[in-house]
Amino acid sequence: MTAWQDGFRQAGSQLAPRARHFLRWWRASLLDWLPVRWQWALGWAPARLLLRQQGDTLQLDREIGSERVRVGSLPWPCEPVALTAALSPRLQQLPRSWMLDGSDVLRRRLRVPAAASGRLRDVMRFEIDRQTPFTAEQVSFDVRACGERPGGQLDAELVVLPRTRLEHWQQSAGRWAEAVNGLDVVDGEGVPLQVNLLPPELRHVGRDPHLRLEILLGVSTLVMLVLAAGQLLHNRAEAAATLRQQVEQSARNARDVSEERARLQALVDGARFLDEEHARRPSMLAVWNELSEKLPEGTWLEKIGVDNLQVQLIGLSREANQLVPLLQASTLWRRVNLTGVLQADGTAGGPDRFTLTAELQPLQAQPVTDSKETVDGPAAPTP
């Protein structure tokens, strides 16, 4: 686990400077598409007010990025309140930097690893004793990056202002020493070095001119996010309710279809059962025909009852004793029996009353057809 942690730590230390360099390049590339004034108006370009004493005048320059424009001048000596009449309110709100001559400071160009770009001040603090005749407590210093070199190296410049000269500047500047945010240095060509040699405890903390706009934008962004989140939740709730209704409607339709299918299946099963029962038992017409053929002359039927497959015959016959063997020869029923005893009707040589029971012979299952039964039996084959 330790080896993995060391590997991740080394990879992070190598990728972090490259990521910062890419972000700086990407931001600078985007800002290049906008005019400098637009960058300043939107608060995306660093802007400050440069104050430089030259003889009996105090020069006032506005700096936006690398562009510097003279915006006015004041007679020296003067008080910081004189800026109210000389500058517009917006320029008065810019951070103020007092410019020193290059002869007042010590400058040393050093080469450090690019991985140390995030903590140049800490690295250069240890170089003050070796590069200057002062200690870190005797000077006020700042560091500026001058560019990267191949091989993971970075050029940096150490700018040192002795404390004695800082105190001398405070005495000569008077109240201006309490009204500025930074202390910068101009080189031989009059270009600021973009450093701040003023100790943090002496810097004037002014009101950020873009603070109100940034707060307004932040609050607006937060409100828009809340509204967007609320709208998103509302849309999701509506979609969920619509989907729930669709699911319930589909479930009701499915239940209705299932019930209809069950009813239809019950009807089909009932019809099939009736058709099977009808197909497996002889028809009443066939039973009548068979009885007409098998019963002898002098036999009358008073009642024919068919209950399921059971047949009951009640009637009168002069040959009642011969009815069982006569009817037993039929293929439509079986188990022909006389029920009870024969009863004479009371006349000599008259018929006897009988009661017969038989069980219909089930037919072999045949496919159900729509053909109609004929009274005279099966139709004769046609030539």
Beta strands, then each sheet from edge to edge (+ up, - down):
strand 1: 47-54
strand 2: 57-64
strand 3: 67-75
strand 4: 96-100
strand 5: 106-113
strand 6: 139-149
strand 7: 153-162
strand 8: 182-185
strand 9: 299-307
strand 10: 310-317
strand 11: 333-338
strand 12: 343-344
strand 13: 352-360
sheet 1: 3+ 2- 1+ 4+ 8+
sheet 2: 5+ 7- 6+
sheet 3: 9+ 10- 13+ 11-
sheet 4: 9+ 10- 13+ 12-
end
